Amino acid sequence: MAHQILALMKRLNRWVAMLIGIVLLGCAAFVLVEIIIRKLGSSLGGTDEISGYVMAIVTSWGMGFALLELSHVRIDFLRGRAGALGRSVFDLFSMTILSCTITLIALRCWPVVERSLSNGSRANTPLETPLALVQIPWFAGWLWFAIVAWFTLFAAILLILRGEFDQSESAIGTFGEEEALK
C-alpha cells in the first residue's frame, strides 16, 4: 500500500509540475511581449503584478513536487552518521515537523482567502485584481502540499514498520552530495 501511495503522489505531482511549467512559460511569454511592446513605445501594464501572482501560486503548488523529489533543504550532518534505523527516525521526525508546519500554513492561509471573499477585496494597483482570484489557487497549492506531506509521511511510516528502511529513505530521506556524485 505504501508503494501505491507514493506512486500516486509522484504521478499526480508530475502532472502538477507540468502544469506549473506551462504557466511559467506563459508568464515568461507575457513578460517578453511586454518588453517588446515597451521597445515600441507602449505597454500592456501590470506584468510585474501578474508575474508576482504567478510566482506565489506556482511556488505553493511546486512544493509538493519538490518534497517527493527530495529537493527541500535539510541539515543532515547527524543523520549521515546514524544507521538505517537512526536515519529513518530522523527522516520521520523531519517529515512530521514539515507536515505539521505546512498544515499550519495552509490553515492560516484560509482566513486570508475568506476575508478577501467576504470583503470583495481588490489589489491596490492599477489592475485592481480581485485578490480572491489569486489567493484561492495560492491557498489550494498550500493545501495540496499539506496533503502530499501527510500521505508521504503515512507511506514512510508503513515502510519503516515493515523494515523497508531503504525504500523509506528513498521516499523521505535526503539527497546528499554523495548521491549527487554517483
C-alpha positions as CSV (number, residue, x, y, z in Angstrom):
1,M,0.0,0.0,0.0
2,A,2.8,2.4,0.8
3,H,4.3,2.0,-2.6
4,Q,1.0,2.7,-4.3
5,I,0.5,5.9,-2.2
6,L,4.0,7.1,-3.1
7,A,3.5,6.2,-6.8
8,L,0.1,8.0,-6.9
9,M,1.6,11.1,-5.2
10,K,4.5,11.2,-7.6
11,R,2.3,10.7,-10.7
12,L,-0.1,13.5,-9.6
13,N,2.8,15.8,-8.8
14,R,4.4,15.2,-12.2
15,W,1.1,16.5,-13.7
16,V,1.2,19.5,-11.3
17,A,4.8,20.2,-12.3
18,M,3.9,20.0,-16.0
19,L,1.1,22.5,-15.5
20,I,3.3,24.8,-13.4
21,G,5.9,24.7,-16.2
22,I,3.2,25.7,-18.8
23,V,2.0,28.5,-16.5
24,L,5.6,29.7,-16.1
25,L,6.3,29.6,-19.8
26,G,3.1,31.6,-20.4
27,C,4.2,34.1,-17.8
28,A,7.6,34.4,-19.4
29,A,6.0,34.9,-22.8
30,F,3.7,37.6,-21.4
31,V,6.8,39.4,-19.9
32,L,8.6,39.0,-23.2
33,V,5.7,40.6,-25.1
34,E,5.7,43.4,-22.6
35,I,9.4,44.0,-23.2
36,I,8.9,44.1,-26.9
37,I,5.9,46.4,-26.7
38,R,7.9,48.8,-24.4
39,K,10.6,49.0,-27.0
40,L,7.9,50.1,-29.4
41,G,6.8,52.9,-27.0
42,S,3.8,51.3,-25.4
43,S,3.0,48.9,-22.6
44,L,0.5,46.3,-21.6
45,G,0.8,47.3,-17.9
46,G,0.6,45.0,-14.9
47,T,3.2,42.5,-15.9
48,D,5.1,42.9,-12.6
49,E,1.9,42.4,-10.7
50,I,0.7,39.4,-12.7
51,S,4.1,37.7,-12.6
52,G,4.3,38.2,-8.8
53,Y,0.9,36.5,-8.5
54,V,2.0,33.7,-10.8
55,M,5.2,33.1,-8.7
56,A,3.2,32.9,-5.5
57,I,0.8,30.4,-7.0
58,V,3.4,28.2,-8.7
59,T,5.6,28.2,-5.6
60,S,2.8,26.9,-3.4
61,W,1.9,24.2,-5.9
62,G,5.5,23.2,-6.6
63,M,6.4,22.5,-3.0
64,G,4.7,19.0,-3.1
65,F,6.7,18.1,-6.2
66,A,9.9,19.3,-4.6
67,L,9.1,17.2,-1.5
68,L,8.8,14.0,-3.5
69,E,12.0,14.8,-5.4
70,L,13.9,15.3,-2.1
71,S,14.6,18.8,-3.1
72,H,13.9,20.5,0.2
73,V,16.9,21.6,2.1
74,R,17.7,19.8,5.3
75,I,20.8,19.9,7.5
76,D,21.7,16.2,7.9
77,F,25.1,16.0,9.5
78,L,23.8,13.9,12.4
79,R,21.6,11.8,10.1
80,G,24.5,10.7,8.0
81,R,26.3,9.3,11.0
82,A,23.3,7.1,12.0
83,G,22.5,3.6,10.9
84,A,19.4,2.7,8.8
85,L,17.0,2.8,11.8
86,G,18.5,6.1,13.1
87,R,18.2,7.7,9.7
88,S,14.6,6.6,9.5
89,V,13.9,8.1,12.9
90,F,15.5,11.4,11.8
91,D,13.5,11.3,8.5
92,L,10.2,10.6,10.3
93,F,10.9,13.5,12.7
94,S,11.7,15.8,9.8
95,M,8.6,14.8,7.8
96,T,6.4,15.1,10.9
97,I,7.6,18.6,11.6
98,L,7.3,19.5,7.9
99,S,3.7,18.1,7.7
100,C,2.6,19.9,10.8
101,T,4.2,23.2,9.7
102,I,2.7,23.1,6.2
103,T,-0.7,22.2,7.7
104,L,-0.5,25.2,9.9
105,I,0.5,27.4,7.0
106,A,-2.5,26.1,4.9
107,L,-4.8,26.6,7.9
108,R,-3.6,30.2,8.3
109,C,-4.0,30.9,4.6
110,W,-7.7,30.2,4.6
111,P,-8.7,33.2,6.8
112,V,-6.9,35.5,4.3
113,V,-8.8,34.0,1.4
114,E,-12.1,34.1,3.4
115,R,-11.6,37.7,4.3
116,S,-10.9,38.6,0.6
117,L,-14.0,36.8,-0.5
118,S,-16.3,38.3,2.1
119,N,-15.0,41.9,1.6
120,G,-14.6,41.6,-2.2
121,S,-11.0,42.8,-1.7
122,R,-9.1,44.1,-4.7
123,A,-5.4,44.9,-5.1
124,N,-4.4,48.5,-4.5
125,T,-2.9,48.7,-8.0
126,P,-4.0,50.0,-11.4
127,L,-5.3,46.5,-12.3
128,E,-7.4,46.3,-9.2
129,T,-7.2,42.5,-9.3
130,P,-9.8,40.7,-7.2
131,L,-7.5,39.2,-4.5
132,A,-9.6,36.0,-4.1
133,L,-8.8,35.2,-7.7
134,V,-5.2,34.9,-6.8
135,Q,-5.5,33.7,-3.3
136,I,-7.7,30.7,-4.0
137,P,-5.2,28.9,-6.2
138,W,-2.4,30.0,-3.8
139,F,-4.3,28.5,-0.8
140,A,-5.1,25.4,-2.9
141,G,-1.3,24.9,-3.5
142,W,-0.5,25.1,0.2
143,L,-3.4,22.7,0.9
144,W,-2.1,20.3,-1.8
145,F,1.4,20.5,-0.2
146,A,0.0,19.5,3.2
147,I,-1.9,16.6,1.7
148,V,1.2,15.4,-0.2
149,A,3.3,15.7,3.0
150,W,0.8,13.7,5.2
151,F,0.3,10.9,2.6
152,T,4.1,10.7,2.1
153,L,4.6,10.5,5.9
154,F,2.0,7.8,6.2
155,A,3.6,5.8,3.4
156,A,7.0,6.2,5.0
157,I,5.7,5.0,8.4
158,L,4.2,1.9,6.7
159,L,7.6,1.2,5.0
160,I,9.5,1.6,8.3
161,L,7.1,-0.6,10.2
162,R,7.8,-3.3,7.6
163,G,11.5,-2.8,7.9
164,E,11.9,-1.4,4.4
165,F,14.4,1.3,5.5
166,D,15.9,1.8,2.0
167,Q,12.5,2.4,0.5
168,S,11.6,4.8,3.3
169,E,14.9,6.7,2.8
170,S,14.2,7.0,-1.0
171,A,10.8,8.4,-0.2
172,I,11.6,10.9,2.7
173,G,15.4,10.8,3.1
174,T,17.8,13.4,1.8
175,F,19.5,13.8,-1.5
176,G,23.1,14.3,-0.3
177,E,26.3,15.3,-2.1
178,E,27.4,11.6,-2.1
179,E,24.4,10.6,-4.1
180,A,24.8,13.6,-6.5
181,L,28.3,12.4,-7.3
182,K,27.2,8.9,-8.2
